Amino acid sequence: MKTTRRGLVRCLLMTGLLLALPASHAALKEREVSYEGGGASMRGYLVYDDSISGRRPGVLVVHEWWGHNEHARNAARKLAKAGYVALALDMYGDGRQANHPDDAKAFSSAVFADLPQARARFEAAMAVLKRQPQTDPRRIAAIGYCFGGGIVLHMARMGVDLRGVASFHGSLGTQIPAQPGKVKASVLVLNGADDPFVTPAQIAAFKKEMQAAGVDYTFVNYAGARHSFTNPAADDYGKRFGLPLAYNAEADAQSWATLLKFLQRIFK
C-alpha cells in the first residue's frame, strides 16, 4: 500500500509538471497573408509564437528559385520558435511555384532583370511584417535561400533599411556593387564550399566588393556542402533534373546555428 501511494504521488506530480509545460507547437500562429506591390498580387506566410508577449524583431524569408514553398515556410516556423515574427514572402506573385528548372530560371531571371520592381515587392512584404502588432518595426532582417539569397544581398546593396541579411547558398554576382556608406545591413553569407554555382572567383570578387564598401560582413564556407544544402528535398530535385544539388544535414544545422547568433548580435 505504501508503494502504491508513492507511485500515485509521483504520477500526480509528473502530471502537474506536464500540464505546466508549454506546448511548443500549439503556441505558433500561422496564416497566409495577401498583399500588393511591385506590380503583382502576392501571397506570404506569417508565423509567430503567441506565447511571447510584447513586440519582437521581424525576419523576412525569401524563397529559392522554385518559388514560395514549404522550405521557406519551414524556415519561418523555425524563426518563430526562436522568438521572431517571420514572414515568408512571395517574389514571383500569386504564390507561383516552378515544377521544372526552366520555369524556375524564367521566374527568377524576370525578377533580377528589374531590380527596382524586385525592391518594390520586397518592401511591400516588409511593410506587411512591420504592421503586425507583434513586430518591432525598428528591428527587421531578411534571410534568403538560393535565388532568395541573391535577393537579400541585392536589397542590402540597394540600401534597404534592414538590420541584417543572411544568404544561404545564394548567388553572389551583381551589376550594382555595394557603395561606401549605402549599405545599412550587416551581411552574413553561408555558402557550400562544393557548390559549383558559386566559383572561387565570384567569392573573391564578393569579398573585395564588401571590403571596398566598408560593409560589416561574414563569409562562411561549409566543406563538402553543395548547392541547396539546407533543403531536405534537394536530393530529389537533383536526381530528377540532373542538377548538382544535395542536402547536407550537418551544414544545415551549423548554418542555422550561425544565423541565430547573427540575429542575436544585430538585434541587440
N, C-alpha and C positions, 0 to 999 in steps of 0.2 A: 504493500500500500504506500509505503514511504517513497519507493522508487517511482510509482505511478504519479504521485503528487509532484515530485521533482520534474518528471517528464512533462506534466501538464503545465507547470510554471514556465519551463523552458520553452514549450510550444507557444504559450501566450506571449512571452517576451519576444520571441522571434517574429510572431505575427504582428506585434506592435511595431517592431523595427521595420518590417517590410512595408507596413502601411504608412510609416513616416517617411520612407524614402521616396523622392520624386520620380515620376515615370518619365524617363529621358525622352521618349518619343512622343508621349502624349502632350508635352509642353510645346512642341513645334506646331506653328501655324503656317500653313502653306496655301497659296492661292494664285491663280492665274490673274494677270493684270493686262488690260489692253490700253494702248496709248498711241498717240500720233506724233510723227516727227520725221524730218528729212524726206518728205515726200512719200511716206509709207505708213500703213497701219501695222502696228507691231504687237506681239504677244510675249509678255515677260512672265516670270515666275518668281513670286516674292515669298521668302521664308524668314521666320524669326522665332525666337524662343519666348513664349508668352509668360513663362515663369520669371523672367527677368523684368524688374521694374526700372522705369526711367529710360531716358534716351541713351543710345549706344551708337558706335560707329557703323557706317554702312559700307558694303562692298558690292560692287558690280561684277558680274561674271560674264565674260564674253566667250561664246561657244567656239568649237572647232569649225573647220570649213564644211563639215557635214550639216551644220545648222543647229538651231536651238533644240537639243535633245536631252536625254536622261543624264548624259555625262555632265552637262552644265548644271542641270538641276541637282544632281547629287553633290556637286561642289557647293552649291548654295545651301543645301541641307547641312553639310559639314561646317560651313561657316556659321550658320545659325546655332548649331550645337556649341560652337566655340565662343558664342556670345555676341555675334554681329547680326545686323539686319542685312540680308543678302537678296539681291535681285539678279536672276539670270535673265539677261536681256536678249533681244532679237535684232540682229543686224540685217537680216535679209528681208524682213517684212512678212506679215501674215503667218509667222511661225514656220516658214518653209524649211524643209529638210531635203538634203540630197540623198538619193539612193544609189548614185554612181559617181565616181570621181570626176567624170566630165561635167556633171551638173554642179558638183561642189566647186570645181575650178571656175565655172561660169559665174556662179553666185558670188564667190569671193573676189574674183577679178573685177566684177562690176562695182563692188564696194570700194576697192582700192583705187579704181580709176577715177573716183570722185570723192576725194578726202574731205572737202568741205561738207558734202552731204553725209558722209560717214560720221563726221563730228556732230552734225545736227541730230542724227539718230542716237548717237551715244549720249549726247547731252539731254535729249528728251527722256531717255531712260534714267539718267542721273537725277533729273527733276522729279520723276516719279518716286525714286528712292528717298530723296530729300524731304518729300512731302509726308512721308509716313510718320505717324506720331511716335513711333519707337526709335526713329533715326535722329542722330545728332547731325544736322546738315553741315556743320563745320568740319566734320571728320569723315571724309569719303575716300575710298581707294577703289582700285579695279584690278581684277586678275583676268587672264585670258589664256586660252589653250590653242596651240597651232595657229590658225588664222586669227583667233582672238588674241593670242599673244602679240602678234604683229599689230593688231588694232590698238591695244592698250599702250604699246610703245609709241605708236604714232600720236595717240592722244596726249601723251606726256610731251612729245616733241613739239606739238602744236600749242602747248601752254595751257591745256585744260586744268582747271583748279582742282587737283587731286593731291591728297597727302602722299600717295604712292601707287605704283603699278607693279604687277608681277606677271611675268611671261613664262608659261610652261611650254616647252618645246615649240616656241614661236619663231616666226620669221624675223630676221634682224635688219634686212636691207631697207633702204628708204631713198626717196627722191627729195625729201625735205629734212636734211640733217638737223639735229638739235643745235640751237644757237645759244651762246652765252647769255645767261640772265633770263631766258624764256621758260625753261623747264622748271615747274614748281614741284613736281613729284619726285620722290625718291624712287629708284628703279631697281628691281630685282629680276634677274634673268636666270631661269632654271632650265638648263639645256642638257640634252643627251649627247654624250661625247661621241657616240657612234651613229648620230643622226646624219644621214647623207644629204639631207636638205639644208643643213647649216654647215658651211665649209669653214676650214680654219681661216681662210682669207676674210670671210664675212665676219667671223668672230673678232679678228684683229681690227678690222675696219670699224666695227661697232664700239669696241673698247676705245679706240682712238677718238671716235666721234664723241663719246660720253666724256672723256677726259678733256677734250678741247672745249666742250661746252660747260665744263665745271659741274657736271651732274653728280649727285650722290648716287652711285650705282654699285651693285654687287653682281658678279657673274659667277655662276656655279655650274661646273660640268660634272655629270654623273657617268662614271666609267661603265661601259657595257650597255648603256641605255640608248635605245633607238628612238625614232620619231614616234610621238603619241604614247610615250611610256607611262602616262598616268591613266590611260583609258583601258579598262579590262576588255573592251570589245576590239581593241587594236589588232589582236592576233587574227580574229575572224575577218576583219576588214583586209588585213594584209594578205591572207590566203585567198580570199575571194577575188581580190582585184590585182594580185601580184605586186603589192606595194611594200616597201621596206618599213613596215610598222610592227611594233611589238610592245606588249605590256611588260613592265618591269616593276614588280611589287616592291622591291627594295628601294628603287629610285623614287617610286610613287610616295612611299611613306616618308623617306628622307626629305623630299622636296616639300611635302605638306608641312612637316615639322619646321622647315626653314621658313616657309611662308608665315606660319603662325608667329614665329619670333620676329619676323619683319613687321608684321602688322602691329604687334605689341610695341615695337620701337617707334614706328611712325605715328601711332595714335597716343603715345604717352603724353 
